Amino acid sequence: MYSKILVPYDGSSGAERALMQAAELAKLCDSQLIVVTVYRHHSMLEASLSMVRGSLEPGGNLDETMRQTARDAADYAKSHARDAGVEKVSAFIKAGPPARTIVQMAKEKECDLIVLGSRGLGATEGYLLGSVSHKVTGLAHCPVLVV
């Protein structure tokens, strides 16, 4: 039914539910599960604010910290999927705008399903704020399952 399933993972409870749903589908269909964690490149303003807040270790780089956090999340998701019984699983990290990066990754990897979590906003709030799941459903070339 599905040969490659993409699941974006950011560590949130919605992403956790999506990961478990994608893992069940991957086992059922003997599919390859592809995990992607997307982080956003920081702006110079964010960099200056992080220096004021002192949230980085001395000599730390905000992009490197974000990349490592994304790597940790992707590794966790990959391990969790394997523990759930998925044999074919890989994990990637990407920098960029989340919705477009997810859709681009699905195209690059020739995925035939995207499973992603919802933030749980109502229809009005989601429309006004523009959730990632809403954007992905509008941009994707393949079916999208929002959990």
N, CA, C and O atoms as a GROMACS GRO file, in nm:
protein
  588
    1MET      N    1   0.083  -0.119   0.000
    1MET     CA    2   0.000   0.000   0.000
    1MET      C    3   0.087   0.125   0.000
    1MET      O    4   0.081   0.205  -0.094
    2TYR      N    5   0.169   0.144   0.104
    2TYR     CA    6   0.264   0.254   0.109
    2TYR      C    7   0.404   0.195   0.117
    2TYR      O    8   0.429   0.104   0.197
    3SER      N    9   0.495   0.244   0.035
    3SER     CA   10   0.631   0.191   0.039
    3SER      C   11   0.724   0.279   0.122
    3SER      O   12   0.818   0.229   0.183
    4LYS      N   13   0.698   0.411   0.124
    4LYS     CA   14   0.780   0.504   0.203
    4LYS      C   15   0.689   0.603   0.274
    4LYS      O   16   0.609   0.673   0.212
    5ILE      N   17   0.704   0.607   0.406
    5ILE     CA   18   0.623   0.696   0.489
    5ILE      C   19   0.716   0.798   0.555
    5ILE      O   20   0.814   0.761   0.619
    6LEU      N   21   0.683   0.925   0.539
    6LEU     CA   22   0.760   1.032   0.603
    6LEU      C   23   0.686   1.079   0.726
    6LEU      O   24   0.566   1.105   0.722
    7VAL      N   25   0.759   1.090   0.837
    7VAL     CA   26   0.700   1.144   0.960
    7VAL      C   27   0.791   1.254   1.014
    7VAL      O   28   0.902   1.226   1.058
    8PRO      N   29   0.743   1.378   1.011
    8PRO     CA   30   0.818   1.488   1.074
    8PRO      C   31   0.809   1.473   1.225
    8PRO      O   32   0.703   1.442   1.279
    9TYR      N   33   0.922   1.495   1.292
    9TYR     CA   34   0.925   1.476   1.437
    9TYR      C   35   0.997   1.592   1.504
    9TYR      O   36   1.111   1.624   1.470
   10ASP      N   37   0.929   1.657   1.600
   10ASP     CA   38   0.990   1.770   1.672
   10ASP      C   39   0.991   1.750   1.823
   10ASP      O   40   1.028   1.842   1.897
   11GLY      N   41   0.952   1.633   1.868
   11GLY     CA   42   0.952   1.606   2.011
   11GLY      C   43   0.824   1.642   2.083
   11GLY      O   44   0.811   1.614   2.202
   12SER      N   45   0.729   1.704   2.015
   12SER     CA   46   0.604   1.743   2.078
   12SER      C   47   0.514   1.620   2.097
   12SER      O   48   0.539   1.514   2.039
   13SER      N   49   0.410   1.636   2.176
   13SER     CA   50   0.317   1.525   2.199
   13SER      C   51   0.245   1.488   2.069
   13SER      O   52   0.218   1.370   2.045
   14GLY      N   53   0.212   1.587   1.986
   14GLY     CA   54   0.149   1.558   1.858
   14GLY      C   55   0.241   1.480   1.766
   14GLY      O   56   0.196   1.389   1.696
   15ALA      N   57   0.368   1.516   1.766
   15ALA     CA   58   0.466   1.444   1.683
   15ALA      C   59   0.486   1.303   1.734
   15ALA      O   60   0.508   1.210   1.656
   16GLU      N   61   0.479   1.286   1.865
   16GLU     CA   62   0.492   1.152   1.925
   16GLU      C   63   0.376   1.062   1.881
   16GLU      O   64   0.397   0.946   1.846
   17ARG      N   65   0.255   1.117   1.883
   17ARG     CA   66   0.138   1.040   1.836
   17ARG      C   67   0.152   1.006   1.688
   17ARG      O   68   0.121   0.895   1.647
   18ALA      N   69   0.199   1.102   1.609
   18ALA     CA   70   0.217   1.077   1.466
   18ALA      C   71   0.323   0.970   1.442
   18ALA      O   72   0.308   0.885   1.354
   19LEU      N   73   0.431   0.974   1.519
   19LEU     CA   74   0.537   0.874   1.506
   19LEU      C   75   0.483   0.735   1.533
   19LEU      O   76   0.513   0.641   1.459
   20MET      N   77   0.404   0.720   1.638
   20MET     CA   78   0.349   0.588   1.672
   20MET      C   79   0.251   0.540   1.564
   20MET      O   80   0.248   0.422   1.531
   21GLN      N   81   0.170   0.632   1.511
   21GLN     CA   82   0.077   0.596   1.403
   21GLN      C   83   0.154   0.556   1.278
   21GLN      O   84   0.119   0.458   1.212
   22ALA      N   85   0.256   0.632   1.244
   22ALA     CA   86   0.339   0.601   1.126
   22ALA      C   87   0.411   0.468   1.144
   22ALA      O   88   0.425   0.392   1.048
   23ALA      N   89   0.457   0.440   1.266
   23ALA     CA   90   0.525   0.313   1.293
   23ALA      C   91   0.428   0.197   1.273
   23ALA      O   92   0.466   0.095   1.215
   24GLU      N   93   0.306   0.210   1.320
   24GLU     CA   94   0.206   0.104   1.301
   24GLU      C   95   0.178   0.081   1.153
   24GLU      O   96   0.171  -0.033   1.107
   25LEU      N   97   0.163   0.189   1.078
   25LEU     CA   98   0.140   0.177   0.933
   25LEU      C   99   0.260   0.115   0.863
   25LEU      O  100   0.243   0.032   0.774
   26ALA      N  101   0.380   0.155   0.903
   26ALA     CA  102   0.501   0.100   0.842
   26ALA      C  103   0.512  -0.050   0.865
   26ALA      O  104   0.549  -0.125   0.775
   27LYS      N  105   0.478  -0.094   0.987
   27LYS     CA  106   0.481  -0.238   1.016
   27LYS      C  107   0.374  -0.311   0.934
   27LYS      O  108   0.401  -0.416   0.876
   28LEU      N  109   0.255  -0.255   0.929
   28LEU     CA  110   0.143  -0.316   0.858
   28LEU      C  111   0.172  -0.331   0.709
   28LEU      O  112   0.138  -0.432   0.648
   29CYS      N  113   0.236  -0.228   0.650
   29CYS     CA  114   0.261  -0.225   0.505
   29CYS      C  115   0.403  -0.268   0.469
   29CYS      O  116   0.438  -0.269   0.351
   30ASP      N  117   0.484  -0.304   0.567
   30ASP     CA  118   0.625  -0.336   0.546
   30ASP      C  119   0.692  -0.221   0.469
   30ASP      O  120   0.762  -0.242   0.371
   31SER      N  121   0.668  -0.100   0.518
   31SER     CA  122   0.716   0.021   0.454
   31SER      C  123   0.846   0.070   0.517
   31SER      O  124   0.881   0.032   0.629
   32GLN      N  125   0.915   0.153   0.442
   32GLN     CA  126   1.029   0.224   0.497
   32GLN      C  127   0.976   0.348   0.569
   32GLN      O  128   0.894   0.422   0.514
   33LEU      N  129   1.020   0.370   0.690
   33LEU     CA  130   0.980   0.488   0.767
   33LEU      C  131   1.094   0.588   0.766
   33LEU      O  132   1.207   0.556   0.803
   34ILE      N  133   1.064   0.708   0.722
   34ILE     CA  134   1.164   0.814   0.714
   34ILE      C  135   1.124   0.925   0.811
   34ILE      O  136   1.017   0.985   0.797
   35VAL      N  137   1.209   0.950   0.909
   35VAL     CA  138   1.186   1.054   1.009
   35VAL      C  139   1.264   1.178   0.966
   35VAL      O  140   1.380   1.167   0.927
   36VAL      N  141   1.201   1.294   0.973
   36VAL     CA  142   1.272   1.419   0.947
   36VAL      C  143   1.243   1.516   1.061
   36VAL      O  144   1.128   1.534   1.102
   37THR      N  145   1.348   1.578   1.110
   37THR     CA  146   1.335   1.684   1.209
   37THR      C  147   1.385   1.812   1.143
   37THR      O  148   1.498   1.819   1.095
   38VAL      N  149   1.299   1.912   1.142
   38VAL     CA  150   1.330   2.039   1.076
   38VAL      C  151   1.355   2.145   1.182
   38VAL      O  152   1.276   2.162   1.274
   39TYR      N  153   1.466   2.215   1.167
   39TYR     CA  154   1.491   2.328   1.255
   39TYR      C  155   1.505   2.452   1.169
   39TYR      O  156   1.545   2.447   1.053
   40ARG      N  157   1.471   2.563   1.229
   40ARG     CA  158   1.471   2.690   1.157
   40ARG      C  159   1.602   2.762   1.182
   40ARG      O  160   1.644   2.778   1.297
   41HIS      N  161   1.666   2.805   1.075
   41HIS     CA  162   1.787   2.885   1.086
   41HIS      C  163   1.752   3.014   1.158
   41HIS      O  164   1.652   3.078   1.125
   42HIS      N  165   1.832   3.053   1.254
   42HIS     CA  166   1.802   3.173   1.334
   42HIS      C  167   1.840   3.301   1.257
   42HIS      O  168   1.926   3.301   1.168
   43SER      N  169   1.775   3.407   1.296
   43SER     CA  170   1.806   3.538   1.239
   43SER      C  171   1.911   3.606   1.326
   43SER      O  172   1.941   3.561   1.437
   44MET      N  173   1.967   3.714   1.277
   44MET     CA  174   2.064   3.790   1.355
   44MET      C  175   2.000   3.846   1.482
   44MET      O  176   2.066   3.855   1.586
   45LEU      N  177   1.872   3.884   1.476
   45LEU     CA  178   1.804   3.934   1.594
   45LEU      C  179   1.796   3.824   1.700
   45LEU      O  180   1.823   3.848   1.817
   46GLU      N  181   1.758   3.703   1.657
   46GLU     CA  182   1.751   3.592   1.752
   46GLU      C  183   1.888   3.563   1.811
   46GLU      O  184   1.900   3.531   1.930
   47ALA      N  185   1.990   3.574   1.730
   47ALA     CA  186   2.126   3.549   1.780
   47ALA      C  187   2.162   3.652   1.887
   47ALA      O  188   2.219   3.616   1.990
   48SER      N  189   2.128   3.779   1.863
   48SER     CA  190   2.162   3.882   1.961
   48SER      C  191   2.082   3.863   2.089
   48SER      O  192   2.134   3.886   2.198
   49LEU      N  193   1.956   3.821   2.077
   49LEU     CA  194   1.875   3.798   2.197
   49LEU      C  195   1.927   3.679   2.276
   49LEU      O  196   1.925   3.680   2.400
   50SER      N  197   1.975   3.577   2.206
   50SER     CA  198   2.027   3.460   2.279
   50SER      C  199   2.153   3.497   2.356
   50SER      O  200   2.180   3.440   2.461
   51MET      N  201   2.229   3.592   2.304
   51MET     CA  202   2.349   3.635   2.375
   51MET      C  203   2.311   3.711   2.501
   51MET      O  204   2.377   3.698   2.604
   52VAL      N  205   2.202   3.789   2.494
   52VAL     CA  206   2.156   3.864   2.609
   52VAL      C  207   2.102   3.769   2.716
   52VAL      O  208   2.127   3.786   2.835
   53ARG      N  209   2.026   3.667   2.671
   53ARG     CA  210   1.967   3.571   2.766
   53ARG      C  211   2.072   3.478   2.825
   53ARG      O  212   2.052   3.423   2.933
   54GLY      N  213   2.182   3.461   2.754
   54GLY     CA  214   2.285   3.373   2.805
   54GLY      C  215   2.245   3.226   2.802
   54GLY      O  216   2.288   3.149   2.887
   55SER      N  217   2.163   3.187   2.705
   55SER     CA  218   2.113   3.050   2.701
   55SER      C  219   2.212   2.951   2.640
   55SER      O  220   2.191   2.830   2.649
   56LEU      N  221   2.318   3.000   2.580
   56LEU     CA  222   2.417   2.912   2.519
   56LEU      C  223   2.537   2.897   2.609
   56LEU      O  224   2.565   2.983   2.694
   57GLU      N  225   2.606   2.788   2.591
   57GLU     CA  226   2.731   2.773   2.662
   57GLU      C  227   2.830   2.875   2.608
   57GLU      O  228   2.815   2.919   2.494
   58PRO      N  229   2.930   2.913   2.686
   58PRO     CA  230   3.029   3.009   2.637
   58PRO      C  231   3.091   2.960   2.506
   58PRO      O  232   3.134   2.846   2.496
   59GLY      N  233   3.094   3.049   2.407
   59GLY     CA  234   3.148   3.013   2.276
   59GLY      C  235   3.051   2.935   2.191
   59GLY      O  236   3.086   2.892   2.081
   60GLY      N  237   2.927   2.915   2.240
   60GLY     CA  238   2.828   2.836   2.167
   60GLY      C  239   2.774   2.910   2.046
   60GLY      O  240   2.779   3.032   2.039
   61ASN      N  241   2.724   2.833   1.954
   61ASN     CA  242   2.666   2.885   1.831
   61ASN      C  243   2.521   2.842   1.828
   61ASN      O  244   2.492   2.724   1.842
   62LEU      N  245   2.428   2.937   1.809
   62LEU     CA  246   2.286   2.906   1.812
   62LEU      C  247   2.248   2.804   1.705
   62LEU      O  248   2.172   2.712   1.733
   63ASP      N  249   2.299   2.820   1.584
   63ASP     CA  250   2.268   2.723   1.479
   63ASP      C  251   2.315   2.583   1.517
   63ASP      O  252   2.244   2.485   1.496
   64GLU      N  253   2.435   2.575   1.572
   64GLU     CA  254   2.488   2.444   1.612
   64GLU      C  255   2.405   2.383   1.725
   64GLU      O  256   2.381   2.262   1.726
   65THR      N  257   2.361   2.465   1.818
   65THR     CA  258   2.276   2.417   1.926
   65THR      C  259   2.144   2.366   1.872
   65THR      O  260   2.096   2.261   1.914
   66MET      N  261   2.084   2.440   1.779
   66MET     CA  262   1.958   2.398   1.719
   66MET      C  263   1.976   2.270   1.637
   66MET      O  264   1.892   2.181   1.642
   67ARG      N  265   2.086   2.262   1.564
   67ARG     CA  266   2.115   2.142   1.484
   67ARG      C  267   2.131   2.020   1.576
   67ARG      O  268   2.079   1.912   1.545
   68GLN      N  269   2.201   2.036   1.687
   68GLN     CA  270   2.221   1.924   1.780
   68GLN      C  271   2.090   1.883   1.846
   68GLN      O  272   2.065   1.764   1.864
   69THR      N  273   2.007   1.979   1.881
   69THR     CA  274   1.876   1.948   1.938
   69THR      C  275   1.792   1.870   1.838
   69THR      O  276   1.724   1.774   1.873
   70ALA      N  277   1.797   1.913   1.711
   70ALA     CA  278   1.725   1.843   1.604
   70ALA      C  279   1.780   1.701   1.587
   70ALA      O  280   1.704   1.606   1.572
   71ARG      N  281   1.912   1.688   1.590
   71ARG     CA  282   1.975   1.555   1.578
   71ARG      C  283   1.930   1.463   1.691
   71ARG      O  284   1.900   1.346   1.668
   72ASP      N  285   1.927   1.516   1.814
   72ASP     CA  286   1.883   1.436   1.929
   72ASP      C  287   1.739   1.390   1.911
   72ASP      O  288   1.706   1.275   1.941
   73ALA      N  289   1.652   1.480   1.864
   73ALA     CA  290   1.511   1.444   1.842
   73ALA      C  291   1.498   1.338   1.734
   73ALA      O  292   1.422   1.242   1.749
   74ALA      N  293   1.572   1.354   1.624
   74ALA     CA  294   1.565   1.257   1.514
   74ALA      C  295   1.617   1.121   1.560
   74ALA      O  296   1.558   1.018   1.527
   75ASP      N  297   1.726   1.119   1.635
   75ASP     CA  298   1.780   0.993   1.685
   75ASP      C  299   1.683   0.925   1.781
   75ASP      O  300   1.666   0.803   1.777
   76TYR      N  301   1.620   1.004   1.866
   76TYR     CA  302   1.520   0.948   1.959
   76TYR      C  303   1.406   0.885   1.881
   76TYR      O  304   1.365   0.773   1.910
   77ALA      N  305   1.354   0.957   1.781
   77ALA     CA  306   1.241   0.907   1.702
   77ALA      C  307   1.278   0.778   1.629
   77ALA      O  308   1.199   0.684   1.624
   78LYS      N  309   1.398   0.774   1.573
   78LYS     CA  310   1.445   0.654   1.502
   78LYS      C  311   1.451   0.536   1.599
   78LYS      O  312   1.404   0.427   1.567
   79SER      N  313   1.508   0.557   1.715
   79SER     CA  314   1.520   0.453   1.816
   79SER      C  315   1.382   0.407   1.864
   79SER      O  316   1.358   0.287   1.882
   80HIS      N  317   1.293   0.502   1.885
   80HIS     CA  318   1.158   0.472   1.932
   80HIS      C  319   1.082   0.390   1.827
   80HIS      O  320   1.008   0.298   1.862
   81ALA      N  321   1.098   0.424   1.700
   81ALA     CA  322   1.033   0.348   1.592
   81ALA      C  323   1.088   0.206   1.586
   81ALA      O  324   1.012   0.111   1.567
   82ARG      N  325   1.217   0.192   1.602
   82ARG     CA  326   1.277   0.057   1.604
   82ARG      C  327   1.223  -0.024   1.722
   82ARG      O  328   1.192  -0.142   1.708
   83ASP      N  329   1.213   0.041   1.838
   83ASP     CA  330   1.160  -0.027   1.956
   83ASP      C  331   1.014  -0.070   1.933
   83ASP      O  332   0.968  -0.169   1.991
   84ALA      N  333   0.942   0.004   1.849
   84ALA     CA  334   0.802  -0.028   1.818
   84ALA      C  335   0.792  -0.138   1.712
   84ALA      O  336   0.682  -0.181   1.678
   85GLY      N  337   0.907  -0.184   1.660
   85GLY     CA  338   0.905  -0.295   1.566
   85GLY      C  339   0.924  -0.261   1.420
   85GLY      O  340   0.910  -0.348   1.334
   86VAL      N  341   0.958  -0.135   1.389
   86VAL     CA  342   0.982  -0.097   1.250
   86VAL      C  343   1.126  -0.135   1.215
   86VAL      O  344   1.220  -0.092   1.281
   87GLU      N  345   1.141  -0.214   1.111
   87GLU     CA  346   1.275  -0.261   1.072
   87GLU      C  347   1.348  -0.162   0.982
   87GLU      O  348   1.468  -0.142   0.996
   88LYS      N  349   1.274  -0.101   0.890
   88LYS     CA  350   1.337  -0.010   0.794
   88LYS      C  351   1.305   0.134   0.834
   88LYS      O  352   1.199   0.187   0.800
   89VAL      N  353   1.397   0.196   0.906
   89VAL     CA  354   1.376   0.333   0.952
   89VAL      C  355   1.505   0.412   0.937
   89VAL      O  356   1.614   0.362   0.968
   90SER      N  357   1.492   0.535   0.890
   90SER     CA  358   1.606   0.626   0.880
   90SER      C  359   1.562   0.762   0.930
   90SER      O  360   1.444   0.795   0.931
   91ALA      N  361   1.660   0.843   0.972
   91ALA     CA  362   1.628   0.975   1.028
   91ALA      C  363   1.720   1.080   0.968
   91ALA      O  364   1.839   1.055   0.945
   92PHE      N  365   1.664   1.197   0.943
   92PHE     CA  366   1.737   1.308   0.883
   92PHE      C  367   1.704   1.435   0.957
   92PHE      O  368   1.598   1.447   1.019
   93ILE      N  369   1.795   1.531   0.951
   93ILE     CA  370   1.766   1.666   0.999
   93ILE      C  371   1.783   1.761   0.883
   93ILE      O  372   1.870   1.743   0.798
   94LYS      N  373   1.698   1.864   0.880
   94LYS     CA  374   1.701   1.964   0.774
   94LYS      C  375   1.679   2.100   0.836
   94LYS      O  376   1.608   2.114   0.937
   95ALA      N  377   1.739   2.201   0.777
   95ALA     CA  378   1.716   2.340   0.819
   95ALA      C  379   1.627   2.407   0.716
   95ALA      O  380   1.644   2.388   0.596
   96GLY      N  381   1.532   2.487   0.763
   96GLY     CA  382   1.448   2.561   0.671
   96GLY      C  383   1.310   2.583   0.727
   96GLY      O  384   1.280   2.547   0.841
   97PRO      N  385   1.224   2.644   0.644
   97PRO     CA  386   1.085   2.663   0.687
   97PRO      C  387   1.017   2.526   0.697
   97PRO      O  388   1.021   2.449   0.602
   98PRO      N  389   0.956   2.495   0.810
   98PRO     CA  390   0.908   2.359   0.834
   98PRO      C  391   0.818   2.299   0.725
   98PRO      O  392   0.850   2.192   0.673
   99ALA      N  393   0.710   2.363   0.690
   99ALA     CA  394   0.616   2.303   0.594
   99ALA      C  395   0.682   2.275   0.459
   99ALA      O  396   0.672   2.165   0.406
  100ARG      N  397   0.748   2.373   0.404
  100ARG     CA  398   0.812   2.356   0.273
  100ARG      C  399   0.924   2.252   0.278
  100ARG      O  400   0.943   2.176   0.184
  101THR      N  401   0.997   2.249   0.387
  101THR     CA  402   1.106   2.154   0.401
  101THR      C  403   1.053   2.011   0.412
  101THR      O  404   1.110   1.918   0.354
  102ILE      N  405   0.943   1.993   0.484
  102ILE     CA  406   0.880   1.861   0.494
  102ILE      C  407   0.833   1.813   0.357
  102ILE      O  408   0.857   1.699   0.319
  103VAL      N  409   0.765   1.900   0.285
  103VAL     CA  410   0.714   1.863   0.152
  103VAL      C  411   0.829   1.833   0.056
  103VAL      O  412   0.822   1.738  -0.021
  104GLN      N  413   0.934   1.913   0.061
  104GLN     CA  414   1.050   1.890  -0.026
  104GLN      C  415   1.117   1.756   0.007
  104GLN      O  416   1.157   1.683  -0.083
  105MET      N  417   1.127   1.724   0.135
  105MET     CA  418   1.186   1.597   0.176
  105MET      C  419   1.101   1.480   0.125
  105MET      O  420   1.155   1.380   0.080
  106ALA      N  421   0.971   1.494   0.133
  106ALA     CA  422   0.881   1.388   0.083
  106ALA      C  423   0.902   1.366  -0.067
  106ALA      O  424   0.899   1.252  -0.114
  107LYS      N  425   0.922   1.474  -0.140
  107LYS     CA  426   0.947   1.462  -0.285
  107LYS      C  427   1.083   1.398  -0.310
  107LYS      O  428   1.094   1.306  -0.392
  108GLU      N  429   1.185   1.446  -0.241
  108GLU     CA  430   1.321   1.393  -0.260
  108GLU      C  431   1.329   1.243  -0.233
  108GLU      O  432   1.396   1.169  -0.305
  109LYS      N  433   1.261   1.199  -0.129
  109LYS     CA  434   1.267   1.058  -0.088
  109LYS      C  435   1.158   0.974  -0.154
  109LYS      O  436   1.147   0.854  -0.128
  110GLU      N  437   1.077   1.038  -0.239
  110GLU     CA  438   0.969   0.970  -0.311
  110GLU      C  439   0.872   0.900  -0.217
  110GLU      O  440   0.836   0.784  -0.237
  111CYS      N  441   0.832   0.972  -0.112
  111CYS     CA  442   0.739   0.917  -0.014
  111CYS      C  443   0.597   0.918  -0.071
  111CYS      O  444   0.561   1.007  -0.149
  112ASP      N  445   0.519   0.819  -0.031
  112ASP     CA  446   0.380   0.816  -0.078
  112ASP      C  447   0.280   0.843   0.033
  112ASP      O  448   0.159   0.829   0.013
  113LEU      N  449   0.331   0.882   0.152
  113LEU     CA  450   0.244   0.924   0.261
  113LEU      C  451   0.326   1.008   0.358
  113LEU      O  452   0.443   0.978   0.386
  114ILE      N  453   0.264   1.114   0.410
  114ILE     CA  454   0.322   1.195   0.517
  114ILE      C  455   0.228   1.183   0.636
  114ILE      O  456   0.108   1.205   0.624
  115VAL      N  457   0.283   1.147   0.752
  115VAL     CA  458   0.205   1.139   0.875
  115VAL      C  459   0.262   1.242   0.970
  115VAL      O  460   0.379   1.235   1.007
  116LEU      N  461   0.179   1.339   1.010
  116LEU     CA  462   0.231   1.442   1.100
  116LEU      C  463   0.130   1.478   1.206
  116LEU      O  464   0.010   1.458   1.190
  117GLY      N  465   0.181   1.531   1.315
  117GLY     CA  466   0.098   1.569   1.428
  117GLY      C  467   0.032   1.704   1.409
  117GLY      O  468   0.079   1.788   1.333
  118SER      N  469  -0.076   1.720   1.479
  118SER     CA  470  -0.148   1.847   1.479
  118SER      C  471  -0.118   1.919   1.610
  118SER      O  472  -0.098   1.855   1.713
  119ARG      N  473  -0.115   2.050   1.605
  119ARG     CA  474  -0.094   2.126   1.729
  119ARG      C  475  -0.219   2.128   1.814
  119ARG      O  476  -0.214   2.166   1.931
  120GLY      N  477  -0.330   2.087   1.757
  120GLY     CA  478  -0.454   2.086   1.833
  120GLY      C  479  -0.528   2.218   1.831
  120GLY      O  480  -0.616   2.240   1.915
  121LEU      N  481  -0.495   2.306   1.738
  121LEU     CA  482  -0.569   2.431   1.728
  121LEU      C  483  -0.704   2.404   1.664
  121LEU      O  484  -0.718   2.311   1.585
  122GLY      N  485  -0.801   2.484   1.696
  122GLY     CA  486  -0.930   2.474   1.630
  122GLY      C  487  -0.919   2.524   1.487
  122GLY      O  488  -0.815   2.576   1.447
  123ALA      N  489  -1.025   2.508   1.411
  123ALA     CA  490  -1.024   2.545   1.270
  123ALA      C  491  -0.993   2.694   1.251
  123ALA      O  492  -0.914   2.731   1.164
  124THR      N  493  -1.054   2.780   1.332
  124THR     CA  494  -1.033   2.924   1.319
  124THR      C  495  -0.890   2.962   1.355
  124THR      O  496  -0.824   3.035   1.280
  125GLU      N  497  -0.841   2.913   1.468
  125GLU     CA  498  -0.705   2.946   1.510
  125GLU      C  499  -0.603   2.893   1.410
  125GLU      O  500  -0.508   2.963   1.376
  126GLY      N  501  -0.622   2.770   1.362
  126GLY     CA  502  -0.531   2.712   1.264
  126GLY      C  503  -0.529   2.791   1.135
  126GLY      O  504  -0.424   2.811   1.074
  127TYR      N  505  -0.646   2.837   1.093
  127TYR     CA  506  -0.654   2.916   0.970
  127TYR      C  507  -0.583   3.050   0.989
  127TYR      O  508  -0.507   3.093   0.903
  128LEU      N  509  -0.608   3.115   1.101
  128LEU     CA  510  -0.548   3.247   1.124
  128LEU      C  511  -0.398   3.239   1.151
  128LEU      O  512  -0.322   3.323   1.102
  129LEU      N  513  -0.355   3.140   1.227
  129LEU     CA  514  -0.214   3.130   1.263
  129LEU      C  515  -0.132   3.055   1.159
  129LEU      O  516  -0.010   3.072   1.152
  130GLY      N  517  -0.196   2.972   1.080
  130GLY     CA  518  -0.125   2.900   0.976
  130GLY      C  519  -0.039   2.788   1.031
  130GLY      O  520   0.083   2.801   1.037
  131SER      N  521  -0.101   2.678   1.072
  131SER     CA  522  -0.026   2.567   1.128
  131SER      C  523   0.057   2.496   1.021
  131SER      O  524   0.025   2.502   0.902
  132VAL      N  525   0.162   2.429   1.065
  132VAL     CA  526   0.248   2.353   0.973
  132VAL      C  527   0.167   2.243   0.907
  132VAL      O  528   0.179   2.221   0.787
  133SER      N  529   0.083   2.173   0.985
  133SER     CA  530   0.004   2.064   0.927
  133SER      C  531  -0.090   2.116   0.818
  133SER      O  532  -0.108   2.051   0.715
  134HIS      N  533  -0.148   2.231   0.839
  134HIS     CA  534  -0.237   2.290   0.738
  134HIS      C  535  -0.159   2.324   0.612
  134HIS      O  536  -0.207   2.299   0.501
  135LYS      N  537  -0.041   2.380   0.626
  135LYS     CA  538   0.041   2.416   0.511
  135LYS      C  539   0.087   2.291   0.436
  135LYS      O  540   0.085   2.288   0.312
  136VAL      N  541   0.128   2.188   0.509
  136VAL     CA  542   0.175   2.065   0.445
  136VAL      C  543   0.063   2.002   0.364
  136VAL      O  544   0.086   1.957   0.252
  137THR      N  545  -0.058   1.998   0.418
  137THR     CA  546  -0.169   1.938   0.344
  137THR      C  547  -0.197   2.013   0.214
  137THR      O  548  -0.239   1.953   0.115
  138GLY      N  549  -0.174   2.142   0.213
  138GLY     CA  550  -0.195   2.221   0.092
  138GLY      C  551  -0.083   2.209  -0.010
  138GLY      O  552  -0.106   2.229  -0.130
  139LEU      N  553   0.038   2.178   0.034
  139LEU     CA  554   0.154   2.176  -0.055
  139LEU      C  555   0.197   2.035  -0.100
  139LEU      O  556   0.266   2.021  -0.201
  140ALA      N  557   0.157   1.935  -0.027
  140ALA     CA  558   0.208   1.799  -0.050
  140ALA      C  559   0.161   1.740  -0.182
  140ALA      O  560   0.051   1.766  -0.229
  141HIS      N  561   0.248   1.659  -0.241
  141HIS     CA  562   0.219   1.588  -0.366
  141HIS      C  563   0.156   1.451  -0.339
  141HIS      O  564   0.111   1.384  -0.431
  142CYS      N  565   0.154   1.411  -0.212
  142CYS     CA  566   0.105   1.279  -0.174
  142CYS      C  567   0.004   1.294  -0.062
  142CYS      O  568  -0.012   1.404  -0.008
  143PRO      N  569  -0.065   1.186  -0.025
  143PRO     CA  570  -0.160   1.195   0.086
  143PRO      C  571  -0.092   1.234   0.217
  143PRO      O  572   0.024   1.201   0.240
  144VAL      N  573  -0.167   1.305   0.301
  144VAL     CA  574  -0.117   1.349   0.431
  144VAL      C  575  -0.216   1.303   0.537
  144VAL      O  576  -0.336   1.327   0.525
  145LEU      N  577  -0.166   1.237   0.640
  145LEU     CA  578  -0.246   1.195   0.752
  145LEU      C  579  -0.208   1.282   0.871
  145LEU      O  580  -0.094   1.278   0.918
  146VAL      N  581  -0.302   1.361   0.919
  146VAL     CA  582  -0.278   1.448   1.034
  146VAL      C  583  -0.336   1.379   1.156
  146VAL      O  584  -0.456   1.352   1.163
  147VAL      N  585  -0.249   1.351   1.253
  147VAL     CA  586  -0.289   1.277   1.374
  147VAL      C  587  -0.310   1.374   1.488
  147VAL      O  588  -0.344   1.332   1.599
   0.00000   0.00000   0.00000
